[in-house]
Amino acid sequence: MDHAAIPDPHLIPLSTLIPGWKGQYIPRYVADVAHGLGLEQARLQGSQLLVVLRLRELSYDGIWEKIRIVSGHQELKDAAGVAKEAAIRWLAQRRSEVRPYGRWRPMQHQQPWPSTAPLWQGAPLPSCLAGLCDGTGYCAIEVAAAILPTAPADPINTALIQQIDMDELAAWFADVARAAQTPPSA
């Protein structure tokens, strides 16, 4: 029996939001993704370049990956400065954490992201990549700060989505929606 052919009334395909996504999620998550997508579309409106962090962590529990859209920019110089600063800040924050099996040290081999540098005005866009490991072979952290071109009128578009892992991007939108719904603490 092909279980994929049986529709689940409790799941909604994300392709209703973004064509090409094949995953199915509970309606509340899809609502969060849709809300977060709208918030990000509004926040980044008018941007030609987006600064995006891809955060990876390897631990005994497996590999964890997360995407963060840091900001939108008109100028490459501004975007490059923000990308470098965001990567350094995240890595410094993580480096300060106490490790049970040793101190963080620079990692020699990182996975480039995106695998091919996107082009803007005919030239490859710069990116930052850094990582730390604790020497056990099981614990490592990595940050890739990429500058991705986008359309000012439609910053979250198909071309941008194709450059970023879709599940991670959906998780980012859901996080944005939840953060907007959470009242600030006093």
N, C-alpha and C positions, 0 to 999 in steps of 0.2 A: 504494500500500500504506500502510495506517495503522500507522505504527511504534509509536504510543502504545498500540495494542491488543495488541502482543506483549509478554508479561511477561518481564522480565529476571530470571533466577534469582539474580543477584548484587545485586539491589536490593530494599529493603523499603520499603513505603509508610509514611510517618509517621502516617497515619491510624490505624494500629494503636495508637499512643500517644495521640494527641489527635484526636478526630473533626473532620473538616473539612480537615485538612492534606492537600494533594494531592501534595506532593513525594515523591520516592523517593530513598533514600540507601543507602549501603553499610551492611551490618549492624553494623560496628564503630562507625560514627557514630551509628546509631540506639541502640546500647547505651550510648554516651556520653551522648546526649540523655536517655535514660530514667534513667540513673544521676544525672545532674545535676538533672533534674526532681525526683527523689526527695529529693536533698540540699536543694534549694531549698524544697521543700514542708515539710521538717522544720525548716529554719532560720527560715522565715517564719511558722510555725504560731502562731496567736493574734494575728496582726497584722490591724488594720483598714485600715491605709494602707501603701502601699509607695512608697518613693522609687526612681524609675527614671531613669537617665540615658540619653539618646539622643545619641550622639556621631557627628558627620558631618565628613568631610574631603573637600574638593575639591582635586584636584591634577592635574598633567598626565596622570596615569595613570587618572583617572576619579574616581568618587565612592565613598567607603568609608563604611559606616554600621555602628554597633555599639550594642548595648543592654547596659546593666549594671543589675542590680537591686541597689541599694546596701544597703537595709535595710528592715525592717518596723517599724511603730509603732502604738501605741494612740491617741496624741494628735496632733492636727493641728499644734499648736505645735512639738512635737519634730520631726515629719516636715518641716515647713517650714524649720526651722533646718538640718537635715541636708541637705536638697535644695539650699539656697543654698550652704552650705559645700562640698558635693561639686562643684557646678558651678564655683565660684570656684577650688577647688584644681586641678581638671582643666585649666581654662583657663590658670591661672598656670603650671602645669607646661609646657604646650604653648607658651605665650608666651615662655618662657625659651629655647626652641630657636632656634638661629641659622638665619636664612633666607638663601638664596643671592641672592635678588633684592630684598630690602628687609625692613624691619621690619614686624612685625605691627601693625596698626592696627584700631580698632573697625570692625566690619562694620555697615553701615546696614540691610541687609535680611536677615532670617533667616526660616526656615520655622518657623512655630509648630508645636509638638508637645506633646500631641496637638492636632489641628486644632480640636477642640471640648473645652473644659475639662470634665472629668468632675465630676459632682455628688456631694457627700457631705453628708448631713443637710440637703439642700435648697439648698445653696449651692455655687457653682463652687469647685473646688480651685485654689489658687495654683500657679504654675509659674514657673520661671526660664528665660530664654533669652538667650544671649550668643554673639557670634561675632567672629572676627578674620579679616582678609584681609591679604595682603602687597602689594596694589596692582597685581599683574600681571594680575588678572582670572582667573587659573587656580589660585590657591592660597588656600584659606580653610578655617577650622575653625569648628565650631559645637557648642555643647552646649545641650541642653534638659533641664532637671531637672523632672520631673513627679511629682506626688503622685497615685497611683492608688488608688481604693478597692478593697478585696478582702474576701473572707469569711474570718474568723479560723480556721474549721475547715478550709477548703480554699483557701489563698491563691493557688495557681496554678490558676485555674479558667477556664471558657470566657469569662466576661465580661472577665477580665483579658487573656486571650490575644487577644481581638478588638480590644483597644486598642493592642496592640503588634504590629509586623510579625512574622509567624510564623517566617520564616527567621532573622531576627536573634535572636529569642527561642530558637530551637533552637540557634543558635551559642553563645548565652550558657550554656545548659544543658550543652553539650558542653565548653565552657571550664571550667565549674565541676567537672565530672567529671574532666577531665584535671588540674586543679589539685589535686584531692583525691588523685589517684593519684601525684602527683609528690612524692617525699620532700623535706622542707625542707632547704635547703643549710646547711652548718655555718658 
